Structures are given as C-alpha cells and as structure tokens.
Amino acid sequence: MMIDGFPADDYVVRQVSPDDGALPRDHGKWAIFPKKSIVPLPHTVFDTEEQAKKAFGGRGGDLEVRKLMPSGGSLTALPIIETQEGEVSAYIPTNVISITDGQIYLEPNLFFAGIRPAINVGISVSRVGGNAQTKAMKKVAGSLKLDLASYWDLEAFAQLGTELDAVATRKLERGKRLVELLKQGQYAPLPMEEQVMIVYAGNQGFLDELPVDKVLEFQEKFLPYVRAAHAEIGEEIRTTGKLSAQNEENLSGVLRDFVDQFKQGKTPDPRSAARKKEATRA
C-alpha cells in the first residue's frame, strides 16, 4: 500500500504503547503515527524499528508508506469501536473516524426494538458515498437517508404528543414502511436488483396504504413473483446497473397490480403469470 501527498513532518515513527488506539497484540511493536493521533496509520505496524523506518521514506517532502507484503496488493481495515454510553465524540472514536472512509453506527435501542441491522442513519456516514453505488441504486435511494432522518425526528415529536400536519403525517407513515423494508433477516442478503425494486416501491409510495405489519410479508411475496413472472426487469437492472425509463414504467405497472391484489388478500401466482406471459409471446 502506498500513501502519497502528505507532509512527512506530520508523522512520526514510534513504539506502540498500551495507551494507544491499537490492538493489544501490537503493543511493543513499531508503527507510523500522525503526530496528533494515538491511532497508527492502517497497515503500518512492524515488528522492529528498522522495518518501520524503512517504510517511512521521505520522498520530495511527501510521506510514502509501504506495507511489506510478498505479493504486493493492499488490505482493507475494518476497525470496530465500542462507544461508552453512545458517546461518539470521545477521543478514540473521533480519532478513528478521522482516518477512515466513513462509519456504520449500530445502536442497541434499535436492535432491541427489532430494527436489524440496527444502523443509526443519522450518525452513519460514507465518504465514498454514491461512488460505490450503481446508477439504479443512486436513482431510487438518493433521498433515502434524509427521508429516514426526517422520519426519526418526526417520530420523536409524535411521541411527545405533538400534533402533526398532513404533510408531516404522510412522511411519518411512509418512514414507518421504509424502516420495515430495510429490516433484513440474518444471512439473508438481497441481490442488488431486488434491493433497487424494494427501495423503489417504498420511496414511490406504493406501500403507503399497506398496514405496517404487512410490509415484510409484501416483500416476501413480491420478490419471488417478480423473479418468476417478470425476470426481465431484474435482469436489465443487474446487467446494465441502471433503471431505464422504460424499465421503471414496467416496474411501476407490476408493483401497482401486485399491491392492488395484495390489499385484497390475494397473492398472484408467479407460475400462472409466467405461463400467461409465455402464451402472449407465442
């Protein structure tokens, strides 16, 4: 790994102490530290002072850090920090946050409320942002974080007995359904194209008239249906990474028909729908 473009004067090679924000197994080893931090740079912990100084090579006033790996390449660090009483502004959390590309903040209150993964969307941040998303996901989820943050604020007001206007009430009700949609069973990830379809259904208001406790049931029945009867919708999203205008129109039509039947207590048979589709093509 190589990091260029940082003044070498801002860093120092020193021995790792128990007071530093490093793993216990690294205590006594040598590492490269930012002078204003107790957390060593990722992948710069070495067994000897000589190795650390060799990695810390000044080149034209810049810092060059190389991880001595036989095959070359790079590593990704995923530090896990336990906060005390939820205090994310404490010394160690803020130091780690300052050198990473973002953080996922898990909150016990959400976990015990059945919201899993228990991610606090207000505190969680990605500095990579939409660069790691497909165009389809950007299109359907662009406002999702703000919508959820707004929902949690409105829910806090509602719990205090504050009277909400019609617009705020609609946001609150839609937020409840978005929270349900984002719940995920253990070891049950969804393919990207199905994530896009589900987030689209929630963000576009297709689920606004469903009872909140029926949202997960809707998801469990809708996804097998669209896989069997309208596989081309997911296939296009998966292969192109986009949600085209025509495909969006097709998805909207499928969602509208499915939701109408679901509200009546009916579940379309995917095999029957697939047979009808084949017959129409023939």
Residue pairs with C-beta under 8 A, 6 or more apart in sequence:
1 42
1 43
1 65
1 66
1 67
1 74
1 75
2 64
2 65
2 66
3 41
3 63
3 64
3 65
4 62
4 63
4 64
5 62
5 63
6 62
6 63
7 61
7 62
7 63
8 56
8 58
8 61
8 62
8 63
10 34
10 35
10 36
10 63
11 32
11 33
11 34
11 35
11 41
11 56
11 63
12 32
12 33
12 35
13 30
13 31
13 32
13 33
13 49
13 52
13 53
13 56
14 30
14 31
14 33
15 28
15 29
15 30
15 31
15 49
16 22
16 26
16 27
16 28
16 29
16 30
16 31
16 40
16 45
17 27
18 24
18 27
19 38
20 27
20 33
20 38
20 39
20 40
21 37
21 38
21 39
21 92
21 95
21 96
22 31
22 39
22 40
22 45
26 40
26 45
29 45
29 46
29 47
30 45
30 46
30 47
30 48
30 49
30 51
30 52
31 40
31 41
31 44
31 45
31 46
31 52
32 40
32 41
32 44
32 52
32 55
32 56
32 65
33 39
33 40
33 41
34 41
34 99
37 95
37 98
37 99
38 91
38 92
38 95
39 92
39 95
39 96
39 99
41 65
41 99
42 75
42 77
42 99
43 65
43 67
43 74
43 75
43 77
44 52
44 55
44 56
44 65
44 67
46 52
46 55
46 68
51 68
54 68
55 65
55 66
55 67
55 68
56 63
56 64
56 65
57 64
57 66
58 64
67 74
67 75
77 100
79 96
79 100
81 92
81 93
81 96
83 90
83 93
84 90
86 107
87 93
88 94
88 97
88 105
88 123
96 103
97 103
101 126
101 127
101 128
102 124
102 125
102 126
102 127
102 128
103 123
103 124
103 125
104 119
104 124
105 119
105 120
105 123
105 124
106 117
106 118
106 119
106 120
107 118
107 119
107 120
108 118
109 118
110 116
110 118
110 119
110 120
111 118
114 183
115 179
115 183
116 183
116 184
116 186
117 184
121 145
121 148
121 149
121 152
122 149
122 152
126 132
130 138
130 142
133 141
134 192
134 196
134 237
134 241
134 242
135 241
135 242
135 243
136 192
136 193
136 196
136 237
136 240
136 241
136 242
136 243
137 192
137 195
137 196
137 199
139 242
139 243
140 196
140 199
140 200
140 203
140 243
141 199
141 203
143 203
144 178
144 199
144 203
147 171
147 174
147 175
147 178
147 203
148 175
148 178
148 179
150 171
150 175
151 171
151 172
151 174
151 175
151 176
151 178
151 179
152 175
154 164
154 168
154 171
154 172
154 175
155 172
155 175
157 164
158 164
158 172
164 172
170 208
173 208
174 202
174 205
174 208
176 212
177 202
177 207
177 208
177 210
177 212
177 215
178 202
178 203
180 212
180 215
180 216
181 198
181 199
181 201
181 202
181 207
181 215
181 216
181 219
183 216
184 190
190 198
190 223
191 234
191 238
192 237
192 238
193 233
193 234
193 235
193 237
193 238
194 223
194 234
196 237
196 243
197 222
197 223
197 226
197 233
197 234
197 237
197 251
198 219
198 222
198 223
200 243
200 248
200 251
200 255
201 207
201 222
201 255
204 252
204 255
206 255
206 256
206 259
207 215
207 218
207 259
209 259
209 263
210 218
210 259
210 262
210 263
214 262
218 259
218 262
221 262
221 267
222 255
222 258
222 262
224 270
225 258
225 267
225 268
225 270
225 273
226 233
226 234
226 254
226 258
227 234
227 270
228 270
228 271
228 273
228 274
229 254
229 268
229 270
229 273
229 274
229 277
230 250
230 254
230 273
230 277
232 250
233 247
233 250
233 251
233 254
236 242
236 244
236 247
237 243
237 247
243 251
257 268
258 268
261 267
261 268
